[in-house]
Amino acid sequence: MERLQKYIANTGYCSRRKAEDLIINGKVLVNGKIITELGTKVNDNDQIMICGKVLAKEDKVYYLLYKPRGVVTTTDDDKKRKTVLDLVHTNKRIYPVGRLDYDTTGLLILTNDGELTNLLIHPKNEIDKVYIAKIKGILNGREIKTLEEGVFIDNLKTAPCKIKVKKVDRKTNTSLVQVTIHEGKNHQVKNMFSAVNHEVIKLKREKIAFLDLSGLKAGEYRKLTIKEVKKLYSLNNKNA
């Protein structure tokens, strides 16, 4: 027996958070009955239906994509722009774990494993995401400290992070800065630098936890190994 939202996520239909929304809004039927209680337990003998579709568990797949610039991180786009799903060839229904902006490049995981998705994106698990930002201007010590302690974005303070200046170009008045965060708010890194009056010119995500972009060029992807998937799951135990 497992919770209904977890069961839905494990079928690859959507993330656990989305499944919770579907349940609360009365979109999920169990054995022909509308269920709105999140604690409901189900098993493989129960019939789960969403919008007339009967769900069935499928094999999990995991991909690591080097997202290029000019691709949207979504499953479809009403403006007909290229999405990350256009880059990964699979017959499974997958979705991106978190988001990267249209003009942001770098590491993105795509999967149909809702449980792993929830593990990686939930701030309480403190999974490191490492970015390299090219910014206008040169950070001073006070600004670095402010960023590391947290800045206010939309009246909410960001969690403590790590800032490391990698390179300074005084001729062009630009800097390369490594940022390590474990949150994933919309436009977070850009807004963090904006809070200390520095504009982000380019942004790339280089790592999620122990995973990096080794061996990949922009637009390329690979499957995660079983060992890598198990190691990602082990991060949950480490942070428990």
NUPA-231765 format. One record per atom (N, C-alpha, C, O): residue in one letter; x, y, z. Coordinates in pm, whole numbers, plus 50000, padded with zeros to 5 digits. Last residue first. Layout:
# residues N
aXYZ...
***
This chain:
# residues 240
a518185129750588a517015126850671a517285130650817a516415128850902n520265132150419n519715144550470n518525142450563n517915152050611k520825106050356k521895114050413k521355126550480k521885131150581n518525097850233n518875091850363n519915100150435n519915101150558n518745113050002n517585114950089n517875109450228n517525115650329l520925102549878l521035116149930l519885119250025l520045127150118s520135078849769s520845078149897s521005092149959s521195093250080y519145086449523y518195082649628y518875082449765y518235085549866l521615089949395l520705101349413l519695098349524l519425106949608k522525063849395k523275073849471k522425086349494k522505092549601k520725051949223k520765047549363k521485057849450k521095060249564v521475065448988v520115067049041v520085063149189v519485070149271e524105056148955e523865070448977e522485072849037e522325081249126k523645028748913k524455033149027k524205047849058k524105051549175i522285029248675i521595024448794i522325029048920i521705032749020t523035059948498t523265045948531t522465042148655t522025050848731l521095080648285l521775078648412l521955063648435l521105055648395k521695085247937k520925079148044k521755078848172k522975076948168r522395117847797r522735103847822r521785098447928r521155106148000y522555143347539y522065137547664y522565123347677y523095117447582e523185175647381e523355161147396e522825156447531e522665164247624g522995202847395g521995195847315g522095180747324g521185173747280a526435208047431a525105214047438a524155206947342a524465205147225k528075176647502k528035189747441k526605195047450k525675187347474l529525156047757l528365160747680l528615174547622l529265182947682g531595149147925g531375141047806g530215145547718g529955139347615s530145161948220s531305155548158s530895147048038s529975138848046l528385176648370l528175175948225l529325169248150l529435170748029d527545159148678d528015170648601d527855167948452d527235157948413l526355149449001l526275148448855l526805161048788l526545172248834f526205152449271f527485147549218f527495146749065f528535143749006a524005179149266a524635169449356a525995165349298a526845173949277i524345190748955i523295187849053i523835176549138i524085165549088k526295215648783k526165203448863k524825202848936k524255213148973e526085238048618e527155228348594e526975215348669e527455204948624r524085259648449r524095250548564r525075239348534r524915232048437k524845292548351k524945278348319k524915270148448k525615273248544l524265324048209l524095315348325l524095300748279l523435297048181k525245357848135k525105343848095k524985335348221k525535338748326i524705381448273i524825381648128i524625367548071i523915365747972v523025395348539v523565382848488v523535383248335v522485385148275e523895425848698e523095419048597e523805406248552e525005406248528h523765436749028h524605431148923h523715423248827h522885415148868n522555445349273n522805454549162n523845449649061n524675457249013v521745426949447v522975434249484v523485442349364v524665445749355a519545417049319a519345422649453a520565430149503a520455438649591s520615405149096s519905417849079s519715424849213s519725437149220f521475381349207f522465391349166f521825405049145f522435415349174m518935369849253m519885371749363m520915382349328m521195391349408n517835368249000n517245377549096n518155379949216n518145390749274k519455348348889k519405361648828k518875371948927k519415383048937v518805327049060v520185332149054v520215346248995v520915354949045q515905324149017q516525327049147q517915333249136q518175343649197h513795320748837h514825330848808h515695333948931h516175345148946n511895305949089n511895310848952n512915322148934n512895332049008k513855285649315k512835295749287k512985300849144k514065300249086g515205263649428g514945264349285g513845274149250g512985271249167e517985256549650e516595260149623e516395260449472e517335257649396h520575253949701h519785241649707h518295244649699h517455236449737i523525267049532i522265268549606i521585254949617i521985245449549t526435281949451t525905269049494t524685271349582t524785276949691v528015298549192v526955299649292v526445285549324v526075278149234q530845314649071q530225301649099q529245303249214q529585308549320v531255339948832v530985336748972v530325323048983v529355320248912l533155361348649l532585347948648l532465343548794l533435343448869s532545395948565s533085385548653s532415372248624s531265371748580t533525426848400t532655415148418t533345405148511t534555405748533n534835448348270n534055450248393n533035439048411n531845441548435t536595445348073t535175444948032t534235447148151t533015447748135k538885448548230k538745455848103k537285456448059k536805466848014r538705431148442r538535445348470r538375453648342r537805464548346d537395402348501d537925409148383d537675424048399d536575428948374v537885375748721v537505389748709v538165395648585v539375394148567k536715343948826k537545351948735k536995366148730k535775368248734k535315332649039k536255324448964k537215332848879k538375329248863v534105337249354v534485344749233v535585336949162v536665334949218k531605319649503k533045319449478k533335326749347k532865322649241i529205314149750i529615322649637i531135322149624i531855323949722k526605294349873k528045296349863k528365304249737k527835301349629c523795303850087c524415297349971c525915299649973c526445306150064p520785303650283p522225305750271p522805297950154p522375286750125a517725310250098a518505302550195a519985305850179a520405310350072t516135342150052t516755329950001t517575323250110t518055329850202k513155355050186k514615354650192k515135341350140k514655330750177l510525371350020l511005359050082l512525358650076l513115361549972n509725393449874n509465393550018n509835380450090n509505378650207d510845388349624d509395387849641d509035385849788d508175377749823i513725381149783i513125380649650i511635378849669i511195368749725f516395391049981f514945390349970f514505391049824f514855400349752v519235369250035v518625381949994v517115380049981v516635368749970g521785354250229g520415354150178g519895368050147g520095377450224e524425350750282e523515350550397e522055350250355e521185346550433e525555353350031e525715340750103e524745339550221e524315328650256l524915379949963l524385368749884l524435355749962l523485347949961t526395393450162t524945395150152t524305383650077t523285378150119k529005385750097k528435381950226k526915382750224k526225374050276i529225398249847i529375383649858i528735378749988i528005368749988e528985424949922e527975418849835e528025403649841e526985396949842r531305428550074r529985430650136r528895423950054r527975417850110g533335424149886g533165415249999g531795416450064g531205406450103n532035429349550n532895432549664n532555423449781n531585415949775l532055418649213l531505417349348l532515421949453l533705418749444i531965438548933i532845430449017i532295430449159i532095441049219g530025438548623g530595444048744g531425433948821g531565422448780k527735414648512k528305427848493k528835432848626k528185431448730i528565379348517i527805391048559i528515404048521i529725404348500k528045346748452k528835358148407k528015370548436k526905372048385a527855319548672a527195331548621a528235341548574a529195344548645i527395286248712i528415296148680i527705307848613i527045306248510y525955266648979y525845274848859y527115283048840y527805286448935v524875237349132v526015246349112v525895253348976v525755246848873k522855226349383k522855229549241k523935240349221k523905250849284d522555202049640d523305213149581d523085214249430d523125204149359i519715196149823i520525190749714i521235202349645i520575211549595e518065198150061e519325205650043e520265199349941e521445197349968n515645189050137n516675179050113n518045185150084n519055178150084k514015211150148k514405204950276k515515194650258k516255191850352p513345218349883p514445225249952p514915218450080p516085219650116h512825194049638h512335199249766h513495205649844h514505199049869i513945183049410i513515197049404i513085202649539i512995214849553l514675156449462l515675165749409l515245180349419l516095189149435l512345144149556l513555144049638l514515155049594l515105162049676n510635146949338n510315153649463n511545154649553n511755164849619t511985129949156t511755144149126t511515151949254t512125162449276l511715105349279l513045111349269l512925126249239l513695134249293e508915102549251e509535102349383e510925108749381e511265116549469g508435102248977g507955113349057g508595114049194g508795124949248d510045094348706d510065090048846d509695101848935d510525110448965n510545099548452n509145096948482n509005092048626n507985086248664t512845126748373t512495113448420t510985111848426t510245121448409l515735146748331l514365143748287l514055129248323l514895120448307i517865172048451i517445158048459i516005157048411i515165165248445l520285193348317l518865191548347l518575176548349l518985169348258l522935216048303l522475202748342l520995202748380l520535210648462g522855242848052g523415234148154g522625221748187g521765217448110t521745277448016t522215264447967t522565255548085t522585259748201t519165301247970t520115294748060t520475280848006t519615273647957d517125312047827d518485315947788d519555310047881d520725313747870y514885300347951y515055299347806y516505302047764y517035295247676d515875285948271d515315296348185d515645293948038d516575286548005l515085254148389l516145263248350l515515273448255l514715269748169r513495236348660r513465244448538r514805251448515r515545254248609g512635202848778g512945216948794g512955224048659g512495218648558v513025178248568v513115180048712v513555194448738v514725197748721p510775173548290p512005178948350p511895180248501p510825182948554y509335141448209y509205155748235y510485160748302y511195152948365i508075115447990i509015121048086i508755135948105i508035142148026r506745087747880r506265101147914r507155106648026r506995102948142k508755070247640k508205071947773k507715086247793k508225095647731n510115068547412n508685066347400n507995067047536n506795064547547t512625093047336t512125082047417t510635080547392t509955090147356h515075115547292h514285105947214h513895093947301h514745085647334v515255148647367v515455135347424v514505125547355v513285127047360l514505172447250l515915168647243l516185154347290l517215148547257d511915178147301d512285176347160d513705171147145d514075166147039l511925183347569l511455170247527l511765167547380l511865155947338v512635209747583v513665199847618v513225185747577v514075177147554t511215225747289t511255222247430t512335211847455t512885205947362k511035253247068k511585239947094k511625237747245k512025246647320r507855270447058r509305270147068r509775255847097r509005247547144k505145275547040k505745266346943k507275266746943k507905263746842k503885288447235k504525296947134k505275288747029k505955294146942d503115269247411d502055275147327d502615284647222d501895288447129d504865239647452d504975254147454d503945260247359d503915256847241d505485212047677d504975217647552d504975232847565d505085238147675t507035207047895t506655195647813t506015199947681t506005192347585t509935228047944t508545224547965t508195212947874t508975209347786t512155248647912t512085237048001t510625234448037t510155238148144v513025258047578v512225259947699v512145247047779v512075236047724v516015269947438v515095258547450v514335260247581v514925263447684g518075288147428g516995289247330g516045277547327g515355275347228r521045269247501r520305281847504r519185281447401r519325275047296p520735233947588p521325245347519p520495258047540p519375257447591k521255211147849k520295220147784k521025231847717k521825238747779y522255181447855y522975194247854y522075203847776y522145204647653l520485157848054l520555165947932l521435178347955l521365184748060l520075126448160l520805138548194l521045146048063l521745141147974y517265105948241y518155111948142y518825124348199y518215131848277y515695076348323y516385088048378y517375093148275y518225085648226v512715057248375v513835061248290v514395074348344v513665082448402k510885029348500k511455042648521k512615045048424k513395035948394d508125012948353d509535012848390d510055027148400d509705035748320e504905021548492e505805018148383e507245018648430e507535024248536k501625015248613k503035017948639k503885013748520k503615003648456a498805030848476a499535018448497a501005021948519a501555030648450l495595046248490l497035046648505l497625032748526l496995024048587v493125054248259v493535044848364v495055044348369v495725042448268k491655085048195k492765076148161k493115067348281k493375072348390g489765103448273g489335092448187g490415082748148g490155073048076c491215119948449c490675125348323c490345114148223c490605115448104i492605092148591i492705106748586i492235111448449i492775107348347m492225064148800m491865070648674m491965085748688m491485091548786i493165033048920i493355047448935i493095054048800i493655049948699q492045004949075q492035011748945q492105026848970q491215032549032d494054983449281d493084994349265d493185000349125d494265000849065n496144966349288n494844960649254n493754971249236n492684968349183d498334980249378d498274977049235d496954970849193d496664970149073n496835003049618n497814993149576n497584989749429n496734995749363v496555032249836v496125023749725v497195013149699v498315014049750k495345055150081k496295044750043k495705035949932k494525032649933t494985089950130t494395077450082t495455067550037t496375071249963g495825114950206g496355103450278g495835090050232g496205079650288l494415134150060l495785130950021l496325118450090l497225112050036e491185131749938e491995131050059e493395126050026e493555115149970t489555129449726t490145142749748t491035143149872t491575153549906i488375108149477i489135109049602i489755122949613i490415127649520i485535094049332i486395105849339i487045106549477i486375105749579k485475060149232k485075070049333k486065081649335k487275079549339g486445040349067g485235047249027g484755057949123g483735064349098n488855032849186n487765023049175n486415029949151n485395025849206v489425065649227v489955052649268v488775043049272v487835044649350l490035094449035l489095084249077l489835071549115l490745067149045v490855128649045v491345114849053v490245105549105v489595108349206k490135154649065k490375149548929k490735134648927k490915128848820g489765171049290g488765161149254g488905155249116g487915151149055n491745187649378n490755193449287n489755183249233n488985186249142i493365170349522i492635180749594i491505186549509i490445189949560i494465155749304i493615149349405i492745159649475i491535157949487l495955175049169l494895167849099l493915161349197l492705161549176d497805182249368d496865192149317d495675185449248d494525189649266e499205158049389e498475163249505e497435173549462e496315173649513a500385157249137a499405147049174a498575151549293a497365149249297k502185178149159k501085179349065k499995169349097k498805172449087r503885166249349r503195178749379r501995180749288r500915184649333r504865144149211r504015142049327r503235154849363r502075154149401s504535148248850s505265148748976s504305146649093s503095147449077c502885123848637c503275137448674c504095136748802c504315125848856y502995097348543y501985106548492y502365121148518y502195129748432g504615078048641g505195087048541g504215097048487g504535104648396t503785062848843t503365058348710t504015066648601t503975063048483n504625076949063n505425065349022n504965059248889n505705051448829a502595095549095a503925100049053a504755088548999a505505090148903i500585078149188i500415085449061i501775089849007i502065088248888y501725070149433y501415060249330y501305066849193y501865062049095k501795094349568k503055087649536k502835077349426k503665075949336q499075099549597q499905108949520q501245102749480q501775105649373l498255077249757l497755079049621l498645088249539l498955085149423r500675058449939r499815070149926r499485072649778r500295070449689e500495022549923e501215035149925e500255046549902e499155044649850m500844988050000m500005000050000m500885012550000m501895013150070
***
